[in-house]
Amino acid sequence: MFLSEEQINGLFVHPYRGIGRALIDHAKERHGRLELFCLVDSYPAQRFYHARGFDISDDKSNDRLAFDEYVMT
């Protein structure tokens, strides 16, 4: 995971081991407000982030990717 200011970038971990949850918890302790981008078609990631208190706040087309993303805060 890369954390720049209040934005989480690139959280890629093996699922079901608690590593992602621990990283998100650590980031939340350091920053009051966090934002991240989640692929629209990545339902497991959306469920993970929703369970950690994130909600979809916007959707965004990404010119660099062939996929659209949700902004989650």
C-alpha positions as CSV (number, residue, x, y, z in Angstrom):
1,M,0.0,0.0,0.0
2,F,1.2,3.5,-0.8
3,L,-0.3,6.3,1.2
4,S,0.1,9.9,-0.1
5,E,-1.4,12.5,2.1
6,E,-5.0,11.3,2.5
7,Q,-5.1,9.0,-0.5
8,I,-4.6,5.3,-0.5
9,N,-3.0,4.0,-3.6
10,G,-2.2,0.4,-4.6
11,L,-3.4,-1.8,-1.8
12,F,-2.6,-5.3,-3.2
13,V,-2.4,-8.1,-0.6
14,H,-3.4,-11.7,-0.2
15,P,-7.0,-11.9,0.9
16,Y,-8.3,-13.3,4.1
17,R,-5.1,-12.9,6.1
18,G,-5.9,-9.6,7.9
19,I,-3.1,-7.7,6.3
20,G,-5.3,-5.3,4.3
21,R,-7.5,-4.6,7.3
22,A,-4.4,-3.9,9.4
23,L,-3.0,-1.5,6.8
24,I,-6.3,0.4,6.5
25,D,-6.6,0.6,10.3
26,H,-3.0,2.0,10.4
27,A,-3.8,4.6,7.7
28,K,-7.0,5.6,9.5
29,E,-5.0,6.2,12.7
30,R,-2.6,8.5,10.9
31,H,-5.2,10.5,8.8
32,G,-8.6,11.7,9.6
33,R,-10.0,11.5,6.1
34,L,-9.0,9.0,3.5
35,E,-9.8,8.6,-0.2
36,L,-9.2,5.8,-2.6
37,F,-10.1,4.6,-6.0
38,C,-11.7,1.2,-6.6
39,L,-12.4,-0.4,-9.9
40,V,-16.1,-0.5,-10.7
41,D,-16.1,-4.2,-11.5
42,S,-14.1,-5.2,-8.4
43,Y,-16.9,-6.3,-6.2
44,P,-14.7,-8.1,-3.6
45,A,-12.7,-4.9,-3.1
46,Q,-15.8,-2.8,-2.8
47,R,-17.1,-5.2,-0.1
48,F,-13.8,-5.0,1.7
49,Y,-13.7,-1.2,1.7
50,H,-17.4,-0.9,2.7
51,A,-16.7,-3.1,5.7
52,R,-13.9,-0.7,6.6
53,G,-16.3,2.3,6.6
54,F,-15.7,3.6,3.1
55,D,-18.6,4.6,0.8
56,I,-18.7,5.4,-2.9
57,S,-18.7,9.2,-3.2
58,D,-18.2,9.6,-7.0
59,D,-17.4,7.6,-10.1
60,K,-14.6,8.5,-12.4
61,S,-13.5,7.6,-15.9
62,N,-9.8,6.9,-16.1
63,D,-8.1,7.8,-19.3
64,R,-5.1,5.6,-18.4
65,L,-7.1,2.5,-17.8
66,A,-9.7,0.6,-19.7
67,F,-11.8,0.5,-16.5
68,D,-13.9,3.0,-14.7
69,E,-13.3,3.6,-11.0
70,Y,-15.3,4.7,-8.0
71,V,-14.0,7.3,-5.6
72,M,-14.5,6.0,-2.1
73,T,-14.2,8.1,1.1
